[in-house]
Amino acid sequence: MGTHYRGHCEKVVVRSLNRPIAAFGQPNFVKVDIEGFEEEVLGGLTTDLLNCVFLIEVRTETKSGVFEYFADHEYECFCIDGPDRKIACADEIPGFAHFVFQKTDCAQGTQEAKARAPRADV
């Protein structure tokens, strides 16, 4: 159980993300919704995921640790609750929200591709 979770408790088997990565290769997408255990899971990830996008639910207690993990690994953070917006620091994160974390170079490539794409209104 995450140190920040306050609710119903149930014992479950915990496995490292490294295990399925070793067996199946690097994923393109990982969803993390684990009720306050985000920092522990990310801290146990020892493989650098080169082109992986993460969708993560964070709360007040975990937002700084989650944001710092991804910032240290050169990811950009985008809030997807309400209008999508880029988050520059953990203080901008609301108390409970969903975020997409994407490698900086991938996010820049996506933005460049959108800028080059033909506009539908032309």
Secondary structure, DSSP 8 states (H G I E B T S, - for coil): --TT--S---------THHHHHHH---SEEEE--TT-HHHHHHT--S--TT-EEEEEEETTTHHHHHHHHHHTTEEEEE-SSS-EEE-SGGGS-SEEEEEEEEHHHHHHHHHHHHHS--TT-
